[in-house]
Amino acid sequence: MKIAVISDTHDNLKKVEQFVNEIRDETPDYIIHLGDIVSPFVIPYLSELSIPGIIVKGNNDGDTDFLGELCYKAGFKFVIPPYKFTLDSKNFLITHRPLEKGKYKLDGIDYYLYGHTHYAKIEKTGKTLTVNPGTISGYVSGKSTFVFLDTALDKVELRNL
């Protein structure tokens, strides 16, 4: 399964539109947004991909009622972190902020995904692949990045916009 993983769009609609246009032809099967959409205006752009997905609440997300409503209409699940789920027979743990070391066990987790820092990071610890896709917005890090995750190949590719 091909999964587009993004975070911290922060209402930068120009960058969100650029992201959607860039991955549209690659037909990902699923999208994961790791929070800080900020306002619901981003959801219609992401829904243009016509794929299911999951969006985790970030610390800067406002109007979560309307955000949840738009996610529901677009076929996205809107969740409160930390959130565990299984997709393509792989176990995921997603959060917005990075987990405090030792607070959560990653036993049995194939992919731990988080955002918040605006800096991309990919690291394997034991059997868990930890991924931060950075930020689509480009704020803080100065780089607009996202990740393409292929669960069949267990491959993660960091990409720049």
Secondary structure, DSSP 4 states (H G I P E B T S, - for coil): -EEEEE---TT-HHHHHHHHHHHGGG--SEEEE-S---STTHHHHHHTT---EEEEPPTT---HHHHHHHHHHHTEEEEPSSEEEEETTEEEEE-SSPPPTTTS--TT-SEEE--SSSSEEEEEETTEEEEEE--SS-TTTS--EEEEEETTTTEEEEEE-
